[in-house]
């Protein structure tokens, strides 16, 4: 028996599929510096011979690569009605309207406008950001500051998650 031919129905998006997912990877110049640190490790060990020189290159390069990789592995996601930024998980219903910050405004909120109680996930090599007020009266955190390469996309995903959470 043949199944009836029907028009293909696209699968419904999974409830846990991220609306926004970004990894704040380190820039290429940092990897060049990592390679130079590996060479420096080899130069330090050079007077001891060939094998120690190779060991120095490998050890210094590996340590520098681990440091750069771990610093650049932080993720920002909007998934399942929550904002997940680094180790923090904040329900979208506890957040206000996201504010997209240009380079100048982002610098101001990183420096002289910054509140020490704020949750800040910032990377100096990412010039733009999003600032979101925390509306939960139980939370002493005034706002969340997130460096992002796509602030408009993050703001749109947060708005969608907030309105979806308010409708529920």
Secondary structure, DSSP 8 states (H G I E B T S, - for coil): --------------TTS-SEEEE----HHHHHHHHHHHHHHHHHHGGG-HHHHHHHHHHHHHHHHHHHHHHTT-EEEEETTEEEETTEEEEGGGEEEEEEE-HHHHHHHHTTT--TTSEEE--TT---EEEEEE--TT----EEEEE-S-HHHHHHHHHHHHHHHHH-
